[in-house]
Amino acid sequence: MPEIDPSFCQHLKAIKEVKLSDNHVCEECIKQGTEWFHLRTCQTCGVTLCCDQSDQKHMTKHYHAEHHPVIASAQPGERWLWCYPDEQFVEY
């Protein structure tokens, strides 16, 4: 993980290694029988859930329930992090 710009929030600066998932499904969508658009991986607990373009928005629901601040894209070829509370985005 490259060094994060000092102007970024403490949540992004705290990420030393990006957690990536081998899980290419949203487990919550599977349980509910719904579909997802893209996947995101929580950088606190490692769960992979669907993005806000998905009808159920499971990752945002996870943030509101657990207050885990940073997610990473789980999409092949995408390398970015997003901090929910500070609304900051960084590519890595």
N, C-alpha and C positions, 0 to 999 in steps of 0.2 A: 504494500500500500504506500503510495507516495505521500510525502508530508502534505498535510492540509494547510492551506493558506490561513494565517493567523486571524484573518477577519471572519472566518467561519465560526459558528457556534461551538460550544463546548461538547455537544453531543457528537458532532461530526469529527471534531478533533480527537475524541476519545476512541474512535475506531482505528485499531491498529492492524487488523486483518479482517477482510470482508468475508462474512459467512455466505457461502453459496450452497444451494441445495441440489441434491440428486433427484429430489421429488419434483416431478413435472406435472403435478396436479394440485388443485385446491381441494384439500380434504373436506372442507365445509361444503363446497359445491357438490362434491361427490355424495355426501350425506343427504343433502337436500334435493338432489336430482336436478341441479341447475348447472349452467355452463359459465365458464370464465373466459375473459378476453386475454389478459396478460397476468403473469404471476410476479409476486414480490416476496422477498425473504426478510423476516425480522432480524435485525442485527443484535438483539438482546437474547432471544430464545431460539432462533433458527427456524421457526415455523414458516412455511411457504403458503401464501393465500392469494386470492385474486385481487386485482387492482380496482381503482375507481371507475374504470371504463366497463367493468363487469357489473351486471345488475345488482348483485348482492354486496359488493364492496367489502369483502371480508377482511382485508388487511386494515382498512380504516376502522372497521368495527373492533378489530384486535387492538389497535392503538388506543381507542377510547376506553376499552375495557381494562387493558393491561398497562397503559402509559409507557409502552416501549417506544422510544422516540425515533429511531432510525431504521429505514428499510433500504434494501438494495433491489435493483431489478433482477429478476430471475430469468429474464429473456436472453436467449443466446445472442451474443454480439453486443449486448448493452452492458455498459459498465458505469453505473451511477448510483449515488446514494441520495436519499431524501430525508430531511429532518422534519417531522410533523410539527412540533411545538414552535420551532423557529422558522419554518417554511423556507428552508435553505436546501439547495440542490448542488451537488458537485459530481463531476465526472472523474473517474480515476483510471 
